[in-house]
Amino acid sequence: MHPSLTTEYFESWTQDRTIASWGTNDGSKPLAFQTWHHFKEAFPPELVYRAITTSSSGVNRCLDPFGGSGTTALTCQMLGIDSATIEVNPFLADVIRSKLAYYDIDLLISSLATIRRRARHGAAAEPSTPLPPTFIEPGVNGRWLFNREIAEHISALLTAIASVDHPDIRRLFRVVVGGMLVELSNVRVNGKGRRYRSNWRISGAVRENVDRLFAVRAERAITDIQRFAPRPRVICDVIDGDSRLSIPKEQFDLAVFSPPYPNSFDYTDVYNIELWMLGYLQDAGANRDLRTSTLSSHVQIKRQFSDPPSGSSVLEEMTERLRNMREELWSPWIPEMVGGYFADLVLVLEGLHAALADGNECWIVVGDSSYRDVRVPVADVLAELLSARGWRVKDSTPFRHMKASAQQGWRPMLAESLLILERIA
């Protein structure tokens, strides 16, 4: 263990809990900061702790090129380690910043009281940013995500938040609103899309729910912040951008991350409600730009995929099989997506190779996918590709098996694995 490592706050945070899997927080006791917004895909902080404490060279700076919920950065902060995090989704980047920020608790509490008072007495108004027509009543074809009364009260709440002087506090309370939007809507975000709740026309949210939810969630966030206010003060850089292009030039001692899986799941679209309602997206062009800035893991939007990288017989055989059954696949672009996915990851690992010294490690949580009867074994392919690109595979261990799609009988056939790479010259 690094001799200067501070474990007091990490141990207080995780409370020596038992984790269900190294690949997900689901099934484990929720922790402070994690309840601000649900992230099913997030790996547990215990994985980051394990990577740091088993490193043969002390870890002073850690990098996560796929920030997500900010687990790597927050764990490093609890341990007194500097970090840098890259996140392409601007809402998620603000979620991470809000968790990492150091606040004046008295100012935070007084700001909350001011926001609630101004929102309560403020005039209801249309959302200040343009939204797709499907968002607000009357919607399109008799369906809408938010009842008009709810949308107007959310807008009043956001206006009240915008009136606060301190930018970190404004951001925090906007993140709090983001965490309650789906609950206030007429839909559930599940699987690969949105589904309307049963009887949503009858049981839609009412204005009082906005006030109640905001109060409960804001107070929960303040409780977490206050409890861990004395945690170490370290450098926590959060970089907005595409990790294929944004790896910092300075040196790091470790990288811990989990990229999107090649399962045609558009992770940007999962946060479509938050991105639009909070004003991160202003028009369809901005939405498209964001979705094409992510890793090539989905085909829901037309884009140019890079050619598959050379050096993996498994990848060559797999993509050839997918091309031969193109007409049987639910999207004809899946073969190109799979090849582009590995090209993107190789590009990211090239950037990480430049940012790490010899002997430093990358800990990567990856998950397989499957199309028809063709499995995409991500860890196996990466092991082949990276062995010839300046990395040594120290370990590749499956730690759970995810279920395949309904078309494949929901069988637990897809491995989720921990891949540990060591940088070599």
C-alpha positions in Angstrom: 0.0 0.0 0.0 1.2 3.5 -0.8 2.6 4.8 2.5 0.8 8.2 2.3 -2.6 6.7 1.5 -5.4 8.0 3.6 -8.0 5.3 4.3 -10.1 6.8 7.1 -12.7 8.5 4.8 -12.9 5.6 2.4 -13.5 3.1 5.2 -16.2 5.4 6.6 -17.8 5.7 3.2 -17.9 2.0 2.2 -18.4 0.7 5.8 -16.7 -2.6 5.1 -19.8 -3.6 3.1 -20.0 -6.9 1.1 -20.2 -6.2 -2.7 -22.3 -8.4 -5.0 -19.9 -8.0 -8.0 -16.7 -6.2 -9.0 -18.6 -5.0 -12.1 -21.6 -3.2 -10.6 -23.0 -1.6 -7.5 -26.4 -3.3 -8.0 -27.0 -5.7 -5.2 -24.7 -4.0 -2.8 -25.6 -1.5 0.0 -25.9 2.0 -1.4 -23.3 4.5 -0.4 -23.3 8.3 0.2 -23.3 10.3 -3.1 -24.5 7.2 -5.1 -28.2 7.9 -4.4 -28.1 11.3 -6.1 -28.7 9.6 -9.4 -29.1 5.9 -10.2 -26.3 4.4 -12.2 -26.9 0.7 -12.7 -23.7 0.4 -14.8 -21.3 1.9 -12.2 -18.6 -0.4 -10.8 -18.0 -0.3 -7.0 -15.4 2.0 -5.4 -13.9 -1.1 -3.8 -12.5 -2.0 -7.2 -10.7 1.3 -7.4 -9.3 0.8 -3.9 -8.1 -2.7 -4.9 -6.3 -1.3 -8.0 -4.6 1.5 -5.9 -3.6 -0.7 -3.0 -2.2 -3.5 -5.1 -0.1 -1.2 -7.4 3.6 -2.0 -7.2 4.4 1.7 -7.8 2.7 4.2 -5.5 -0.3 5.9 -7.0 -0.3 9.7 -6.7 -2.5 10.5 -9.8 -5.2 8.3 -11.3 -7.1 8.7 -14.6 -10.6 7.6 -15.7 -11.3 8.3 -19.4 -15.0 7.2 -19.1 -16.2 9.1 -16.0 -19.8 8.0 -15.8 -21.0 8.4 -12.2 -17.5 9.5 -11.0 -16.7 6.4 -8.9 -13.0 6.5 -9.7 -12.6 10.2 -9.0 -14.6 10.1 -5.7 -12.7 7.0 -4.5 -9.4 8.8 -5.2 -10.6 11.9 -3.3 -11.6 9.8 -0.3 -8.1 8.3 -0.4 -6.2 11.6 -0.8 -5.1 10.9 -4.4 -5.3 13.4 -7.3 -7.4 12.4 -10.3 -8.5 13.4 -13.7 -11.8 12.3 -15.3 -13.0 12.6 -18.9 -16.8 12.5 -19.6 -18.4 13.3 -22.9 -22.0 13.6 -21.5 -22.2 17.2 -20.0 -24.9 16.2 -17.5 -22.8 13.4 -16.1 -19.7 15.6 -16.0 -21.7 18.0 -13.8 -22.8 15.1 -11.6 -19.2 14.2 -11.1 -18.2 17.8 -10.4 -21.0 18.2 -7.9 -19.8 15.1 -5.9 -16.2 16.3 -5.9 -16.8 19.9 -5.0 -15.9 21.4 -1.6 -18.9 23.4 -0.2 -19.6 26.0 2.5 -22.3 24.0 4.4 -23.9 27.1 5.9 -24.1 28.8 2.4 -25.5 25.5 1.0 -28.3 25.3 3.5 -29.2 29.0 3.2 -29.2 28.7 -0.6 -31.6 25.8 -0.4 -34.0 27.8 1.7 -33.8 30.7 -0.8 -34.4 28.4 -3.8 -37.4 26.7 -2.2 -38.9 30.1 -1.3 -38.4 31.6 -4.7 -39.7 28.5 -6.5 -42.8 28.3 -4.3 -43.7 32.0 -4.9 -42.4 32.2 -8.5 -44.8 32.3 -11.4 -45.3 29.1 -13.4 -43.7 29.4 -16.8 -42.8 27.5 -19.9 -39.4 25.9 -19.9 -36.8 28.5 -20.9 -35.1 26.2 -23.4 -36.7 24.6 -26.5 -37.8 21.0 -26.0 -38.8 18.3 -28.5 -42.6 18.3 -28.9 -42.9 14.9 -27.2 -41.8 16.3 -23.9 -44.7 18.4 -22.7 -48.4 18.1 -22.8 -50.2 17.9 -25.3 -47.2 16.0 -26.8 -47.4 14.0 -30.0 -50.2 11.5 -30.8 -51.7 11.9 -27.4 -48.5 11.1 -25.4 -46.1 13.4 -23.5 -43.3 12.9 -21.0 -44.4 15.7 -18.6 -47.8 17.0 -17.6 -47.8 20.8 -18.3 -48.2 21.8 -14.6 -45.2 19.7 -13.7 -43.0 21.0 -16.5 -43.9 24.6 -15.5 -43.1 24.0 -11.9 -39.8 22.3 -12.8 -39.0 25.4 -14.9 -39.8 27.7 -11.9 -37.5 25.6 -9.7 -34.7 25.9 -12.3 -35.2 29.6 -12.5 -34.9 29.9 -8.7 -31.7 27.8 -8.8 -30.2 30.1 -11.6 -30.7 33.1 -9.3 -28.1 31.7 -6.8 -24.7 33.5 -7.0 -22.3 30.6 -6.3 -21.7 28.4 -9.5 -20.9 25.2 -7.5 -24.2 25.5 -5.6 -26.2 26.2 -8.7 -24.7 23.1 -10.4 -25.3 20.9 -7.3 -29.0 21.8 -7.2 -29.4 21.4 -10.9 -28.0 17.9 -10.5 -30.5 17.3 -7.7 -33.3 18.3 -10.1 -31.8 16.0 -12.8 -32.0 13.1 -10.4 -35.7 13.5 -9.9 -36.9 14.2 -13.5 -37.7 10.6 -14.5 -39.7 10.1 -11.3 -41.8 13.1 -12.1 -42.3 12.1 -15.7 -44.9 9.7 -17.2 -42.3 7.2 -18.3 -39.8 4.7 -16.8 -36.3 4.5 -18.3 -35.7 0.8 -18.7 -33.7 -1.5 -20.9 -33.0 0.2 -24.2 -35.6 2.9 -24.1 -38.5 4.6 -22.4 -41.8 3.0 -21.5 -44.9 4.8 -20.4 -46.1 3.9 -16.9 -49.3 2.0 -16.6 -52.3 4.4 -16.0 -50.0 7.3 -16.5 -52.8 9.6 -17.6 -54.6 9.0 -14.3 -51.7 8.8 -11.9 -49.5 11.5 -13.3 -47.3 13.6 -10.9 -48.7 16.7 -9.4 -47.0 20.0 -8.6 -46.6 19.2 -4.9 -44.5 16.2 -5.9 -41.9 18.6 -7.3 -41.5 20.5 -4.1 -41.4 17.3 -2.0 -38.9 15.5 -4.1 -36.6 18.4 -4.4 -36.6 19.0 -0.6 -35.9 15.3 0.1 -33.2 14.9 -2.5 -31.5 18.2 -1.7 -31.4 17.5 2.0 -30.0 14.0 1.3 -27.2 15.5 -0.9 -26.4 18.1 1.8 -26.3 15.3 4.4 -23.7 13.4 2.3 -21.7 16.5 1.7 -21.7 17.5 5.4 -20.7 14.0 6.5 -17.7 13.9 4.3 -16.8 17.6 4.3 -13.4 16.9 6.0 -12.2 14.5 3.3 -8.8 15.2 1.8 -8.4 18.3 -0.4 -6.9 17.0 -3.6 -6.9 17.9 -7.3 -9.9 16.5 -9.1 -10.0 17.6 -12.7 -13.1 16.8 -14.7 -12.6 17.2 -18.5 -15.5 17.6 -20.8 -14.8 15.7 -24.0 -14.4 12.6 -26.1 -11.9 10.3 -24.5 -10.6 9.3 -27.9 -9.3 12.8 -28.3 -9.0 14.2 -24.7 -6.4 12.1 -22.8 -4.3 14.6 -20.9 -0.6 14.9 -21.8 0.7 14.9 -18.2 1.7 11.6 -16.5 -0.5 9.4 -14.3 0.3 6.3 -12.2 -2.9 4.3 -12.8 -6.1 4.2 -15.0 -9.3 2.6 -13.8 -12.4 2.7 -16.0 -15.2 0.9 -17.7 -16.0 1.9 -21.3 -19.5 1.4 -22.8 -20.1 -2.1 -23.8 -20.7 -3.0 -27.6 -24.3 -3.9 -26.9 -25.9 -1.2 -29.1 -27.1 0.6 -26.0 -27.0 4.3 -26.5 -25.8 5.5 -23.1 -26.3 9.2 -24.2 -29.9 8.5 -25.0 -30.5 7.1 -21.5 -30.0 10.6 -20.1 -32.0 12.2 -22.9 -34.6 13.6 -20.4 -32.0 15.2 -18.2 -30.0 16.6 -21.1 -33.0 18.4 -22.6 -34.8 19.5 -19.5 -31.7 21.0 -17.9 -30.8 22.8 -21.1 -27.6 20.9 -22.1 -29.2 20.3 -25.5 -30.8 23.2 -27.4 -31.6 21.6 -30.7 -31.5 18.3 -32.7 -28.0 19.2 -34.1 -26.5 19.4 -30.6 -28.2 16.1 -29.7 -26.7 14.5 -32.8 -23.2 15.9 -32.1 -23.2 14.5 -28.6 -24.4 11.1 -29.7 -21.7 10.8 -32.4 -19.0 11.9 -29.9 -19.4 8.7 -27.9 -17.7 5.4 -28.3 -18.9 3.4 -31.3 -21.1 1.1 -29.2 -24.5 1.7 -30.8 -26.2 2.0 -34.2 -29.2 4.1 -33.2 -27.8 7.1 -35.1 -26.1 7.0 -38.5 -22.4 7.7 -38.2 -19.1 6.8 -39.8 -17.4 3.8 -38.1 -13.7 3.3 -38.2 -12.3 0.2 -39.8 -11.5 -2.6 -37.3 -7.9 -2.7 -36.1 -5.6 -5.4 -37.1 -4.0 -7.9 -34.8 -6.9 -10.0 -33.5 -7.9 -13.3 -35.2 -10.9 -13.4 -32.9 -12.1 -10.0 -34.1 -11.5 -10.9 -37.8 -13.5 -14.1 -37.5 -16.3 -12.5 -35.6 -16.7 -9.5 -37.9 -16.6 -11.8 -40.9 -19.4 -14.0 -39.4 -21.5 -10.8 -38.7 -21.0 -9.6 -42.2 -22.2 -12.9 -43.6 -25.4 -12.8 -41.6 -26.0 -9.0 -42.1 -29.5 -9.5 -43.4 -30.5 -11.5 -40.3 -29.3 -8.8 -37.9 -31.8 -6.3 -36.5 -29.5 -3.5 -37.9 -27.3 -4.0 -41.0 -24.6 -1.7 -39.4 -23.8 -4.0 -36.5 -20.7 -5.5 -38.2 -19.2 -2.0 -38.7 -20.2 -0.9 -35.2 -18.3 -3.9 -33.6 -15.2 -3.2 -35.7 -15.4 0.6 -34.9 -15.9 -0.1 -31.2 -12.5 -1.9 -31.0 -10.8 0.8 -33.2 -12.1 3.4 -30.7 -10.8 1.5 -27.7 -7.4 1.0 -29.3 -7.3 4.8 -29.8 -8.1 5.4 -26.1 -5.5 2.9 -25.0 -2.9 4.6 -27.2 -3.6 7.8 -25.4 -3.3 6.1 -22.0 0.0 4.5 -23.1 1.4 7.9 -23.5 0.0 9.1 -20.2 1.4 6.2 -18.1 5.0 5.1 -17.4 6.4 1.6 -17.9 5.0 -0.7 -15.2 1.9 1.3 -14.6 -1.5 -0.4 -15.0 -4.9 0.0 -16.5 -7.8 -1.7 -14.8 -10.7 -2.1 -17.2 -14.2 -3.5 -16.6 -15.5 -4.8 -19.9 -18.6 -6.7 -21.0 -19.4 -9.1 -23.8 -22.3 -8.7 -26.3 -24.0 -11.1 -28.7 -25.7 -10.7 -32.0 -27.7 -13.8 -33.2 -25.2 -16.6 -32.3 -22.1 -14.5 -32.6 -20.6 -13.5 -29.2 -18.4 -10.4 -29.0 -15.8 -11.5 -26.4 -14.4 -8.0 -25.5 -11.7 -9.1 -23.1 -10.3 -11.7 -25.4 -10.2 -9.3 -28.4 -8.6 -6.5 -26.4 -6.0 -8.9 -25.0 -5.0 -9.9 -28.6 -5.0 -6.3 -29.9 -3.1 -4.7 -27.0 -0.4 -7.3 -26.6 1.2 -5.9 -29.8 0.6 -2.3 -28.8 2.7 -1.8 -25.8 0.7 -3.6 -23.1 1.1 -6.8 -21.2 -2.0 -8.6 -20.1 -1.5 -9.3 -16.4 -5.0 -10.7 -15.8 -8.3 -11.3 -17.5 -10.9 -12.6 -15.1 -14.7 -13.0 -15.7 -16.5 -12.1 -12.5 -20.1 -12.5 -13.5 -22.3 -13.4 -16.5 -24.9 -11.0 -17.8 -28.1 -12.1 -19.5 -28.4 -11.9 -23.3 -31.4 -10.3 -25.0 -35.0 -11.6 -25.0 -34.4 -12.9 -28.5 -31.7 -15.1 -27.1 -33.8 -16.4 -24.2 -32.3 -14.1 -21.5 -29.6 -16.7 -20.9 -26.7 -15.7 -18.6 -24.1 -16.1 -21.4 -22.3 -12.8 -21.6 -19.2 -12.4 -19.5 -18.3 -9.2 -17.6 -14.6 -9.2 -17.0 -11.8 -7.4 -15.3 -8.9 -6.8 -17.6 -5.6 -5.7 -16.0 -3.0 -4.3 -18.4 0.6 -3.3 -17.6 2.3 -0.7 -19.8 5.5 -1.8 -21.4 7.8 0.0 -23.7 
